[in-house]
Amino acid sequence: QVALAHAALASNDVDFLTAHWENLNYPMIVNNGGEERLQRVGVLVDNTVQGYLIDKATAEAHGIQNLGQLRDPQIARLFDSDGNGKADLVGCNPGWGCAAVTEHHLKVYELTDTVQFVQGEYDALIADTITRLQQGEPILAYAYSPHWAGAFLKPGENVAWLEVPFTSLPAEQADVSTVNTLVDGRNLGFAVDRIRVVARADYLRDNPVARRWLELVSIPIEDVNAQQKRVHDGERSPEDIRRHALEWIAANRQLFDRWLQQARQVVR
């Protein structure tokens, strides 16, 4: 749970966290002492993408390109899987930053009468969504990358991103006047984000070599997606995860050694 992980940082239970989305998770810094206590360093994964997907077949058959079209009850019913007349929008876990954005979008785009926000354990919900897609059923879901689902949900091939009517985000997450929500010229409604390391300020101050190391490390998003699929396929033990990391290091030895060299040059 990302919120609990940030709280653990502020409570000195851990030194740093490598799964902080710069815009999406910023309220978790504010809620845990602010930037004087928790600081962000480096860019672990750049150009993350998130938004709302539907299956390509339904998008093309009904000319659906924008989330706002789901205000039409007839369009919304295409994605009704439980028979209540509303579209079922599969989304992320309660407490995640993306859940706050989706709840905000449903209100500002006037979709609460026609769209139902389906929440639970995201990995289980998206796995079921992928099964329904493979069975030829319509789907509507929030998706993000890096995530293992990217191996199955392929925009332009079997799914399509929906644009949003206009940019609107929770005020505590991002300034809409400066944030970028465009991906390939399409407004997906979520900030194009970066995954950064967030650490206790005192840890970074007392460990300058570690700080420099965390500033340098950067992993291509494609590599993260591939590793996440291995986890989804069953390689999820601590030993598996360590092996994945060691295999990535072996495949990127020169780059990894350069990071080590630069970090070790920092004067304590």
Wavefront OBJ file of the C-alpha trace (Angstrom):
o trace
v 0.000 0.000 0.000
v 1.644 3.173 -1.247
v 0.126 5.436 1.426
v 1.339 3.141 4.208
v 4.805 3.010 2.643
v 5.051 6.802 2.742
v 3.869 6.791 6.359
v 6.544 4.195 7.149
v 9.159 6.566 5.730
v 7.965 9.397 7.926
v 8.018 7.064 10.943
v 11.663 6.085 10.331
v 10.678 2.470 9.654
v 12.390 2.538 6.232
v 15.023 4.762 4.631
v 13.681 5.172 1.098
v 10.908 4.091 -1.269
v 11.353 3.424 -4.983
v 7.698 3.572 -6.066
v 6.828 7.272 -5.740
v 4.916 8.767 -8.678
v 5.943 12.415 -8.787
v 2.542 14.011 -9.419
v 0.168 11.258 -8.372
v 1.746 10.623 -4.961
v 2.737 14.176 -4.022
v -0.121 14.489 -1.464
v 1.528 11.628 0.445
v 4.601 13.795 0.966
v 2.450 16.706 2.125
v 0.586 14.417 4.527
v 3.798 13.036 6.049
v 5.741 16.120 7.040
v 6.332 17.767 3.691
v 9.559 18.088 1.728
v 11.550 19.024 4.794
v 11.055 15.446 5.973
v 10.638 13.466 2.741
v 12.680 14.359 -0.340
v 12.617 13.054 -3.893
v 15.771 12.168 -5.801
v 16.531 10.821 -9.256
v 14.116 9.514 -11.884
v 13.846 5.749 -11.666
v 11.324 5.384 -14.531
v 10.490 8.224 -16.923
v 7.433 8.929 -19.078
v 4.922 6.717 -17.323
v 1.505 6.585 -18.974
v -1.953 6.165 -17.464
v -5.496 6.631 -18.609
v -8.739 4.916 -19.577
v -8.872 2.079 -22.097
v -11.696 0.378 -23.966
v -11.528 -2.566 -26.335
v -10.719 -1.567 -29.895
v -13.676 -3.468 -31.371
v -16.261 -1.489 -29.387
v -14.393 1.777 -29.943
v -14.511 1.321 -33.711
v -18.035 -0.107 -33.917
v -19.562 2.817 -31.992
v -17.115 5.642 -32.724
v -16.061 6.013 -29.086
v -12.990 8.195 -28.620
v -13.724 10.296 -25.549
v -14.650 9.428 -21.972
v -17.320 12.125 -22.076
v -19.326 10.038 -24.550
v -20.235 7.760 -21.645
v -22.685 10.422 -20.465
v -24.935 8.843 -23.104
v -26.749 5.985 -21.313
v -26.793 3.907 -24.504
v -23.007 4.152 -24.845
v -22.523 3.475 -21.140
v -24.645 0.313 -21.262
v -22.193 -1.210 -23.725
v -19.819 -1.633 -20.776
v -22.408 -2.809 -18.235
v -21.320 -6.227 -16.962
v -23.608 -6.513 -13.923
v -26.928 -5.453 -15.433
v -27.505 -2.238 -13.461
v -27.490 -0.051 -16.569
v -24.211 1.693 -15.781
v -20.808 1.277 -17.414
v -18.408 -0.641 -15.182
v -15.114 1.257 -15.031
v -12.438 -0.962 -13.516
v -10.067 1.200 -11.506
v -7.263 1.125 -8.991
v -7.310 0.404 -5.283
v -8.946 2.767 -2.783
v -6.274 5.040 -1.339
v -4.137 5.112 -4.477
v -3.589 8.475 -6.142
v -5.159 7.217 -9.372
v -8.369 6.386 -7.500
v -8.639 10.013 -6.384
v -8.206 11.154 -9.996
v -10.876 8.769 -11.290
v -13.352 9.853 -8.615
v -12.625 13.478 -9.541
v -13.089 12.769 -13.261
v -16.434 11.051 -12.782
v -17.717 14.172 -11.021
v -16.286 16.907 -13.253
v -17.192 15.084 -16.478
v -20.744 14.474 -15.126
v -20.520 10.694 -15.383
v -21.772 9.594 -11.971
v -25.255 8.768 -13.327
v -23.971 6.487 -16.084
v -20.624 5.106 -14.886
v -19.893 2.900 -11.883
v -16.369 2.923 -10.420
v -15.387 -0.704 -9.769
v -12.656 -1.043 -7.129
v -10.990 -3.831 -5.236
v -7.637 -5.534 -5.716
v -6.439 -3.960 -8.970
v -4.329 -6.877 -10.193
v -7.246 -9.294 -9.800
v -9.680 -6.874 -11.458
v -7.400 -6.161 -14.420
v -6.695 -9.887 -14.854
v -10.449 -10.466 -15.113
v -10.687 -7.530 -17.524
v -8.027 -9.085 -19.757
v -9.901 -12.402 -19.731
v -13.083 -10.645 -20.822
v -11.153 -8.858 -23.582
v -9.767 -12.182 -24.819
v -13.318 -13.567 -24.847
v -14.464 -10.724 -27.090
v -16.410 -8.799 -24.459
v -16.386 -4.977 -24.167
v -14.061 -3.592 -21.485
v -13.561 -0.220 -19.822
v -10.641 0.144 -17.435
v -8.031 2.420 -15.952
v -4.554 1.216 -16.910
v -1.027 2.362 -16.282
v 2.499 1.580 -17.331
v 4.804 0.234 -16.022
v 2.585 -2.731 -15.153
v 2.407 -6.350 -16.298
v -0.985 -5.752 -17.924
v 0.849 -3.845 -20.661
v 1.860 -7.221 -22.098
v -1.829 -7.914 -22.841
v -3.453 -4.487 -23.264
v -1.925 -3.059 -26.435
v -3.227 0.351 -27.573
v -3.840 0.393 -31.304
v -3.897 -3.404 -31.442
v -6.648 -4.666 -29.139
v -7.512 -1.609 -27.016
v -7.771 2.157 -27.471
v -7.065 5.054 -25.122
v -9.977 7.373 -24.422
v -9.374 11.101 -24.424
v -11.007 13.254 -21.747
v -13.260 16.277 -22.385
v -10.756 18.658 -20.751
v -7.867 18.560 -18.299
v -8.964 18.496 -14.676
v -7.077 17.017 -11.734
v -7.451 17.132 -7.950
v -5.912 20.424 -6.807
v -3.642 18.685 -4.305
v -2.053 16.521 -6.997
v -1.040 18.856 -9.782
v -1.340 22.351 -11.228
v -3.319 21.916 -14.441
v -1.727 25.048 -15.876
v 1.690 23.386 -15.917
v 1.074 19.639 -15.957
v 1.284 17.650 -19.213
v -1.547 15.185 -19.866
v -0.877 14.675 -23.590
v 0.380 11.349 -24.942
v 0.984 11.233 -28.695
v -1.200 14.314 -29.042
v -4.119 12.802 -27.109
v -5.325 14.178 -23.779
v -5.536 11.112 -21.520
v -6.463 13.153 -18.454
v -3.647 11.987 -16.182
v -0.322 13.725 -15.724
v 2.496 12.165 -17.707
v 4.470 11.183 -14.672
v 7.812 9.943 -13.420
v 8.580 7.307 -10.828
v 11.121 8.699 -8.390
v 12.822 7.645 -5.212
v 11.501 9.330 -2.079
v 13.694 9.171 1.013
v 13.950 10.611 4.488
v 15.805 13.910 4.331
v 18.086 12.897 7.205
v 19.016 9.638 5.463
v 20.029 11.511 2.300
v 21.989 14.053 4.329
v 23.867 11.377 6.274
v 24.512 9.140 3.243
v 25.787 11.266 0.332
v 27.097 8.221 -1.573
v 23.676 6.593 -1.391
v 22.058 9.868 -2.449
v 24.258 10.064 -5.535
v 23.516 6.424 -6.351
v 19.766 7.010 -6.134
v 20.106 10.068 -8.355
v 21.790 8.003 -11.076
v 19.747 4.810 -11.288
v 17.261 4.786 -14.176
v 15.442 1.764 -15.643
v 13.743 1.726 -19.086
v 9.990 1.359 -18.742
v 10.012 -1.606 -21.148
v 12.338 -3.482 -18.805
v 10.068 -2.788 -15.840
v 7.016 -4.027 -17.768
v 8.843 -7.227 -18.725
v 9.887 -7.873 -15.122
v 6.388 -7.185 -13.841
v 4.998 -9.782 -16.258
v 7.424 -12.345 -14.828
v 6.082 -11.532 -11.365
v 2.514 -11.925 -12.640
v 3.427 -15.271 -14.195
v 4.522 -16.606 -10.817
v 8.102 -15.447 -10.254
v 7.242 -13.436 -7.174
v 9.314 -14.754 -4.265
v 12.068 -12.564 -2.769
v 14.586 -14.907 -4.412
v 12.892 -14.452 -7.793
v 12.918 -10.665 -7.471
v 16.596 -10.659 -6.518
v 17.377 -12.887 -9.507
v 15.499 -10.504 -11.830
v 17.598 -7.617 -10.515
v 20.875 -9.517 -10.897
v 19.949 -10.534 -14.444
v 19.210 -6.909 -15.325
v 22.551 -5.839 -13.845
v 24.367 -8.518 -15.850
v 22.688 -7.324 -19.053
v 23.578 -3.680 -18.277
v 26.955 -4.211 -16.614
v 28.822 -1.243 -18.067
v 26.073 1.220 -17.180
v 25.693 -0.241 -13.696
v 29.439 -0.069 -13.050
v 29.492 3.554 -14.228
v 26.810 4.414 -11.672
v 28.845 2.728 -8.951
v 31.976 4.586 -9.954
v 30.265 7.960 -9.948
v 28.592 7.323 -6.582
v 31.842 6.235 -4.962
v 33.500 9.498 -6.015
v 31.250 11.484 -3.692
v 33.123 12.837 -0.674
v 31.464 11.844 2.555
l 1 2 3 4 5 6 7 8 9 10 11 12 13 14 15 16 17 18 19 20 21 22 23 24 25 26 27 28 29 30 31 32 33 34 35 36 37 38 39 40 41 42 43 44 45 46 47 48 49 50 51 52 53 54 55 56 57 58 59 60 61 62 63 64 65 66 67 68 69 70 71 72 73 74 75 76 77 78 79 80 81 82 83 84 85 86 87 88 89 90 91 92 93 94 95 96 97 98 99 100 101 102 103 104 105 106 107 108 109 110 111 112 113 114 115 116 117 118 119 120 121 122 123 124 125 126 127 128 129 130 131 132 133 134 135 136 137 138 139 140 141 142 143 144 145 146 147 148 149 150 151 152 153 154 155 156 157 158 159 160 161 162 163 164 165 166 167 168 169 170 171 172 173 174 175 176 177 178 179 180 181 182 183 184 185 186 187 188 189 190 191 192 193 194 195 196 197 198 199 200 201 202 203 204 205 206 207 208 209 210 211 212 213 214 215 216 217 218 219 220 221 222 223 224 225 226 227 228 229 230 231 232 233 234 235 236 237 238 239 240 241 242 243 244 245 246 247 248 249 250 251 252 253 254 255 256 257 258 259 260 261 262 263 264 265 266 267 268
